[in-house]
Amino acid sequence: MIRRYPDAEATMGEGRLLGETGPDDAGKRLSPTTVKEFITKHMYDPLKYFFDRKIAIPKGMLEDCHPFPMPTRAYLANPEAGATYALAKKRKVRKTPDREIWRDHLAISIGSDLSGLTFHHHREAWNTVLFGSKRWILWDNARFKHNVTRQRRMTRDWDTHEHLAGHEWIRRLYPEPERMEEIRAHGHDCIQHAGVMIFVPERWMHMVVNIGDTVSVISEVGLGIGEGKKPEDFLFDPDESSDDSEDW
């Protein structure tokens, strides 16, 4: 990646905090960087994690990630599939809104051993590891959709109410029988190796911990290809306006 995409611009931040707000609304918690700068200077800093849903992916990087999972691949092959001409007959329109289809969105994550995002949830997504491995904890949305108390008991420290980094949650909180039984009965605890895709169902709570240096690509339904972050994106203070919903 350093050789092929050294100047690809993205952002970095602390995985524990990015999991709370999502990278789109992390604001001041993020710092701009490039692929080369992050890998050579920041990758082994435990408070730095490269994860960007708005990264302006270079064309060559898109090509290197092929073949994409379906239906992302189908959209790239024919973005107008399913579209019909409007009444004016001047252009084709799609009846299904963009927010409900898989488009040309692509995010990328790069991190060292034990890094990763803490518990969060969002629309359905796929994640493919290019290099390294990840440990996943996934939890069925139906178990916490209408039960904030259960959600917080599962994801946070009962005494301090704080979010922990993923590896700390596994080491300190996961052994509690209540949590372990909940994941066994209503979730998944699994290892994803290079070349394997994980599908995350809509609104399922999940967290990811890297096993060794790891690179992965991700796509989420409803999102289009990123255009990169603007200077004003780094001015927002999530601590002043967070609703603490863990929902991107």
N, C-alpha and C positions, 0 to 999 in steps of 0.2 A: 504493500500500500504506500509505503514511503517512496518507492521508486516510481510508481505509476500515478499517484494522486497526492503528491506532497502539499500542494497548495489548496486542496479542497477545504473550504471554510465551513466550520460548524461551531458548536458550543460545548462547554464542559461545566460540570458542577458536582455537588455532593449527591451521591445516589440516594441517600436517606431522605434528603430534602426534595429532590426531584420527584420522588415517588409520591410525596404529599400533594404537590400542585400539578404535576405533569410538566414536561419541558416547555410546552407552549406558553405557560403562564408563570414560569419561574422567575422572570424578570431579573432583578439584581442578584439572584442566586446563581446566575449564569455568567460565564466569561467567554468571550470569543476566542477561537483557536483555529488551528489548521491540523490536518491529519499528521503532518510531519512534526509540528511543534508538540502536539499532544503525546505522540508515541515516544519522542526523544526526550521530552522534558517533564511531562506530567503523568504519564501512564501509571507509575508506581506510587503516586501520591494517593493515600486512601481517601482523601476528600475530593478527588477529581475523577469524574466519569464522563466519557464521551458518548452522549446520546442526544440525537437531534432529529426531530420530526419535520423540521423546515429546511434541512440541509439542501443546498442547490447541488444535487448530484451531477457530477460530470458525466457526459454521454458515455464515455468509455466504461465508467463504473457500472452504469446500467447494463451495458452489454455483457460485462464480466459476470454479472449476477444471474444471467439467463441459464436455464429456463426458469421463469417465475412459476409459482404455483398457479393453478387455475383458481378463480376466474380472472386474476390479474393479467395472466398471459393473454386471455381472450380479449380483454380491453385494449391491450397494447397492439394486438394484431388488427383490431378493427374498432376504434373508439366509437363509431357510429352504429354498431350492432344494436338492433332493436329500436333504432330511431326511425321515425316516419316524417314525411313532409307535413309542415303546418298547413293550415287552411290557405294561407297566402301563396303556398307552393314555392316560396323563395329559399327556405332552408329546412333542414331536417331538425326535429326536436325529439327528445327522449321523454317518454311519459314518466318513467321512473326518475325521481330526483337524484342528483349527484350524491347526496348524503347516504343513499341507500345502495350504491353500487361500488364494486371494487374498481379503482381507477389506476392511475400511474404513480400513486404515492409510494415512496420508499424512504424509510428511515434507516439509520445505521447506528450501531453501538460498538464501542471498543473499550475494553477494560481489562485490568489485570486480575489475578487470583483474588477471590472473595469480594470483588466489586459487583455492583448491580443495583437495580431499583428495588426499594422496599414495597410493601403492599399497596396496590392501586387497582383501579378497574376502568374500562373504557369500552368502546365498541369492539366487535369481533375483529381479530387480527391474526396474522400468521407471522412466525419468526423462524428463520432458517440460519443455523450456525454455519459459517464458512470455515472457521478455524477455532479449535478449542472445544470446550464443553460448558454446559450450564445445568444447574440444578433448579428445578421449578417446584414451587408450591402453588397449587391452584385450588380455589374454593368456590363451590357452587353459589351463584348469585341468589338462588331461591332461599338460601339459609340466612341471608342478612338483608335482603331487599327491604323488608319492613321491620327490621329489628336492629336498630343502631347499637343497642346495648350488647347484643351478641357479636356484632361486627367489631366493636372496640375491645371486647374481652378476648377476641381471637387475635387481633392484629397488634394490640398495644400491651405495654407492660402494665399489669394490674395495679401496681403501687404508684408508679410515676406518671402513668397515662401517656408516656412518650412513645414515638416511633423509634424502633431500633433499626440499625443496618441489618440487611438480610441475614448475613452470617451470624450476627449476634442474636437475632431472633431464633434461628435454628439451634444455636448452642444453649441459650439461656431460657427461652420460653417454650419452644416446641416440645421438650420432654414432658411438660405438664400433661397428664393423662387426658384432660378435657380437650385440649387442642389436638393432641395426636389422634384421639378417637374421632374428632370432627373431620379431620382431613381423610382419615381412613374410610369413613362412611360417606362423606359428601365432597370429596375432592381428589386430588392426585398429588403425589410426591414422586418426581421422576427425574432422570438424567437425560439430557439432550446432547448428543454427540455431533461432530461435524458432518454436514450433509443431511441431517435430519431436520424435518420441519415440525414445529409445534403449532397447533391451532388453538387459539384462546377464544372460547365462546363469549358472546356478548355479556358484558358486565360481570364476568367471573373475576373475583378477587385473585390476584396473583403477585408473586414476587420471584425474582430471578437472582441467583448467585453464580458468578463465573467460577469455573474450575480451571485454573491456569489462565494464561492470556487468551482472550476470546474476542472474536469478531463475528457479528451477526447482522443480517438485514431483516427489516420488519416492514409490513404494510398493514394498514388499518382501513376498514371499509369506510367509504365516504370521503376520504381525503385525496387531494390531488398532489401532483409533484411539487416539491418545495421550491421556493424562490430565494431562500436564504433569509437570515434575520436582518432587521433594520436597526439602526442605532437606538430608536425609541423603545425597541423590545427589551432593552436592558435597563430601562429607567423605572419600570414598574416594580413596586414593593409588595410581594405576595403576603408578607406578614401583616400588612395593614388592611387587606381586603379578603383574606382567605376565609372560605366558609367551612374549611376542614372536612370536606366531603370525600376526599380521596377519589374523586371522579374526574377524569380528564375531560 
